[in-house]
């Protein structure tokens, strides 16, 4: 009887050891998997930072095999596809990201960028406003919202949005952020008018240098009502700045010196 009891204890001890060994193996495998995922994700992010969008998109989508519902990875894959101009694929990834995390404001902002690129300006406006409520990068989203309002020909709303963007980050219109449409991507019907509107936004912020730069862009794009800046209260803070005045009143082009005919 004692032998049987001892045998039972030994069997139980062996089974416990087996379970412990299995658990240890599983823990080690999980650790290796987590380490591999981390390394692959860092590599994908590096490719995105280097603007190698094709490889970055493929790398992010490989990382998704660890967790197909990782909202952050889905969103980063969306950014890479968006930069490649693959709007349908980008939208699919972004929608998955939002389903996985309905509070991910950056993904909602990217849905706005996709809608903007597809000229669905009303939807873009709704997405950008929702992204703002979710706490996405507010300066960048306000700028995106300004472009969407401008494309929808809602100019006062565009001015208000650009003003809020510049108040939060005076350089936001220059920065090359991967959170939405960039200034150079906007195929506006009247680019000169857009440049004038941006000049006005900078003027309200008291930034004479950028006001002058965008007034010059507006002039070079053929905007015909540049002189209205002289009487527009929005330009009052910077109108006397020499850089602004030089754009509004460029010096006459100097004529080449006439050569005195030589005598024979």
KOLKOL-514850 format. One record per residue: x, y, z of N, C-alpha, C, O in turn. Coordinates in steps of 0.1 Angstrom, whole numbers, plus 5000, padded with zeros to 4 digits. Example, Ala and Ser with C-alpha at 12.3 -4.5 7.8 and 13.67 -1.06 7.14 Angstrom:
KOLKOL-514850
513249435078512349555078513249675078514249675085 512849785071513749895071512950005079513450115080 
//
This chain:
KOLKOL-514850
500849885000500050005000500950135000500650224993 501950125008502850235009503550254995503850364991 503950144989504550144976503650214966504150294958 502450174966501450234956501350384959501250464950 501250414972501150564975502350634970502250744965 503550584972504750644968504850654953505250754947 504350554946504350554931503350664926503750734917 502250674933501350784929501950914931501751004922 502650934942503351064944504351094933504451204928 505150994930506151004920505551044906506051124899 504450974903503751004890503251144890503451214880 502651184901502151324902503251424901503151524894 504451394907505551484907506151494892506451604888 506151374885506651374872505651454863506151534854 504351444865503451514857503551664859503451754850 503751704872503951844876505151904869505152014864 506251824869507451864862507251884848507751974841 506451794842506151804827505451924824505751994814 504451954833503652084830504452204832504352304825 505352204842506252314845507152334833507452454829 507752224828508652234816507952284804508452374796 506652244802505852294791505552444792505652514782 505252484804504952624807506252704804506152814799 507352654808508652724806508952744791509352844787 508752634784508952634769507952734763508352814754 506752734767505752824761506152974764505953064756 506652994777507053124781508253174772508253294768 509153084770510353114762509953154748510453244742 508953074742508553094729507753224727507953304718 507053264738506253384738507253504738507053604732 508353484746509353594747510053614734510353724730 510353504727511053514714510153584704510553664696 508853544705507853604695507753754698507653834688 507653794711507553944714508854014709508754124704 509953954711511254014706511254024691511754134686 510853924684510753934669509854034665510154114655 508654044671507654144667508254284669508154374660 508954314681509454444683510554474673510554594668 511354384669512454414660511854444646512254534639 510854364642510154384629509454524629509454594619 508854554640508054684640509054804640508754904633 510154794647511154904646511754914632511955024627 511954804625512454804611511354874602511754954593 510154834604509054894596508955044598508855124588 509055094610509055234613510255304607510155424603 511355244607512555304601512355324586512755424581 511855224580511555234565510555344563510755414553 509555364571508655474570509355604571509055694564 510155614581510855744584511755774572512055894569 512355674565513155694554512355714541512955734530 511055714542510155734531510255624520510055644509 510655504525510655384516509355324518509155214525 508255384512506955354516506555214511505755144518 507055164500506655034495507154924505506354834508 508354934509508854834518508254844532508054754539 508054974536507354994549506054934550505654874559 505254954539503854904539503954744540503154694548 504754684533504854534534505354494547504954394553 506254574553506854534566505754544577505654464586 504954654577503954674587502854564586502354504596 502554524573501554424571502054284576501254194579 503354264575503954144581503854144596503554034602 504054254602503854264617502454224621502254174632 501554254613500154224616499854074618498754034624 500753984614500553844616500553814631499953714635 501253894639501253874654499953914660499453844669 499354014655497954064660497254134648497554254646 496354074641495754134630494854264634494454334625 494654274647493754384651494554494659493954564667 495854504656496654604663496454734656496854764645 495654824663495254944656496355034652496355094641 497455044660498555134657499255084644499655164636 499454954644500154894632499354914619499854944609 498054884621497154904609497155044604497155074592 497155144614497255284610498555324603498555394593 499655264608500955294602501055234588501655294579 500455114586500455054573499555134564499855154552 498455194569497655284561498455404556498255444545 499255464565500055584562500955554550501055624540 501655434550502555394540501755374527502255424516 500655314527499855294515499255424510499255444497 498955514519498455644515499555724507499255794497 500755714513501855784506502155724492502655794484 501855604490502055534477500855574468500955534456 499855634473498755674464497755554463496855554454 497855454471497055334470495855354479495755304490 494955444475493855494484492855384488492455384500 492555294480491555184484492255094495491555064505 493455054493494154974503494355054516494154994527 494655184515494855264526493555274534493555264546 492455294527491155314534490755184541490255194552 491055074535490754944541491454924554490854884564 492754954554493554944566493155044577493055004588 492855164572492355264582491055234589490855254601 490155184581488855144587489055024597488355024607 489954934594490254834603490854884616490554844627 491654984615492355054626491255114635491255104647 490255184629489255254636488355154643487855174654 488055044636487254934642487954884655487254844665 489254864654490054814665490154914676490154864688 490155034673490255144684489555264679490155344671 488255284683487455394678487955524683487455634679 488855524693489355654698490755694692491355784696 491155624682492455654675492255764666491955744654 492555884671492256004663493156014650492656064640 494355964651495255974639494755894627494855934616 494055784630493455694620492255764614492055764601 491455834622490355914617490856024608490256054597 491956094612492556194604492956144590492756204580 493556024590493955964578492855924569492955934557 491655884575490455864567490055994560489555994549 490256104567489956234562490856264550490456324540 492156234551493156254540492756174528492856224517 492256054530491855964519490656024512490556034500 489656074520488456134515488856254507488256284496 489756334512490156464505490856424492490556484482 491656324492492356284479491356234469491556244457 490256174474489156134465488156244462487056214456 488456364466487656484464486256474470485256534466 486156404481484956394489485156484501485456444512 485056614498485456714508484556724520484956744531 483256694518482356694530482656584539482656604551 483056464534483456354543484756394549484956364561 485656454542486956484548486756584559487456564570 485856684558485656774569485056704581485556734592 484156614579483656544590484656454598484756454610 485556394590486656314596487556404604487956364615 487956514598488956604605488356654618489056664628 487056694617486456744629486356634640486556664652 486056514636486056404646487456374651487556354663 488456384642489856364647490256464657490856434667 489756584656490056694666489456654679490056684690 488156604679487556574691488156454698487956434710 488956374691489656254696491056284701491756204705 491456414699492756454704493956424695495056414699 493656414682494756394672495656524672495256624677 496756514665497656634664496956754659496656764648 496556834669495556944666496057044655495257084647 497257084656497757184646497657124632497157194623 498157004630498156934617496656914612496456934600 495856874621494456844617493656974614492956974604 493957084622493357214618493757254604492957314597 495057234601495557274588494857194577494457244567 494757064580494056974570492557014568492057024557 491957054579490557094579490457224571489557244563 491457314572491457434564491557414549490757474542 492357314545492457284531491157224526490757244515 490557134535489257074531488157184529487357174520 488157274539487157384537487357464525486457504518 488657494522489057574510488557504498487957564489 488857374497488457294485486857294484486357284472 486157294495484757304495484157444493482957464493 485057534490484757674488484057744500483257834499 484457694512484057754524485157844530485857794539 485357954524486558034527486658094541487758084547 485558144547485658194561486058084570486858104580 485457964568485757844577487257804575487957764584 487757814562489157784560490057874567491057834573 489758004566490558104573490558074588491658084594 489458044594489358014608490257894612490957894622 490157794604490957664606492457694605493257644613 492857764594494257794593494757874604495857854609 493957974609494358054620494557974633495557994640 493657874635493857794647495057704646495757684656 495357654634496557574631497857654634498757604641 497857774629499057854631499257904645500357924650 498157924652498257964666498857844675499557874685 498557724671499157604678500557574674501357534682 500857594661502257564656502457654644501957624633 503257764646503457854635504157794622504057854611 504757674624505457614612504657494606505157424598 503357484611502657364607502457344592502357234587 502257464585502057454571503257414563503157384551 504457424569505657394562506157244565506857184558 505657194576506157064581505656954572504556954568 506556864570506256744562505856634571506556534572 504556634576504056534585503256434578502656464568 503356304582502656194575501256174582500956054585 500456284584499256264591498056314582496956314587 498356344570497356394561497856454549499056454547 496956524541497456594529498356704532498156784542 499356724524500356824526500056944516499356924507 500657054519500357174511500557154496499757194488 501757084493502057074479501156964472501256954460 500356894480499556794473498156844470497356774463 497956974473496557024471496457084456497157184453 495657014448495457064435494257154435493257124429 494457274440493357374441493057434428493957454420 491757464425491357514412492057654411492357694400 492157724422492757864421493857864431493657904443 495057824427496157814437496557954442496957964453 496458054433496858184438495958234449496458304458 494658204448493758244459494058174472494058224483 494458044471494857964483496058024489496158044501 497058064481498258124486497958264493498558294503 497058334487496658464493495958444506496158514516 495158334507494458304519495458264530495258304542 496458194526497458154536498258274541498658284552 498558364531499258484535498458564545499058614555 497158564543496358634553496358574567496358634577 496358434567496458364580497758404587497758424599 498858404579500158434586500158584590500758614601 499458664582499458814586498658824599499158904608 497558754601496858764614497658714626497458764637 498558624623499458574633500658664636501458634645 500758764627501858864629503158814623504258864627 503158714614504358654608504558724595504058684584 505358834594505558904582506358824572506058834560 507358754576508158674566507358584558507458584546 506558504565505658404557504558474550504158424539 504058584555503058664548503658704534503058684524 504858764534505558804522505758684513505558694500 506158574518506458454510505158404502505158374491 504058404510502858354504502158454495501558424485 502358584498501958684488502658674475502058694464 503958654476504758634464504258514456504158514444 503958404463503458284456502158314449501858274438 501258394456499958424451500158514438499558494428 501058604439501358694428501958614416501458634404 502858524419503458444408502458344402502658294391 501458304410500458214404499358294397498358234392 499458424396498558504388497358554396496358594390 497458564409496358614417496158764414497158844414 494958804410494758944405494459044415494559164412 494159004427493659104437494659124449494259144460 495859114445496959124456496859264463497159264475 496459364456496459504462495459514473495559604481 494459424473493459424484494059414498493459454508 495259354499495959334512496159474518496159484531 496359584510496659714516495459764525495759834535 494259724522493059774529492459664538491459694544 492959544537492359434544492859434559494059434561 491859454569492359454583493159334587493859344597 492959224580493659104584495159124583495959054589 495659214574497059234571497659344580498759384578 496759404588497159534595498559514603499259604604 498759394609499959374618501259384610502259414616 501159344597502359334590502459414577503459414570 501459494574501359564562502459664559502859684548 503059714570504159814568505559744568506559814566 505559624570506859554570507459564556506759534546 508759594555509359614542509359494533509259504520 509359374538509259254530507859234524507759194512 506859274531505459274526505359384515504759354504 505859504518505759614509506459584496506059624485 507559514497508359484485507559394475507759404463 506759304481505959214472504859294466504459274455 504159374475503059454470503459564460502659604451 504659624462505159724453506559694449507459764454 506759604440508059564436508759684429508059754421 510059694431510759804424510759774409510759664404 510759884401510659864386511959794382513059814387 511759704372512959634367513859734361513559814353 515159714365516159804359516459774345516659654341 516459884336516659854322518159844320518959914326 518659764311520059744309520659874303519959954296 521859904307522560024303522660024287523059924281 522260144281522460154267523860184263524460274269 524360104255525760124251525960244241525260254231 526860334244527060444236527760404223528860344223 527160434212527760394199529160444198529460564201 530060364194531460414192531660484179530860464169 532660574178532860654165533960584157534860524163 533760584145534760534136535960634133536860604126 
//
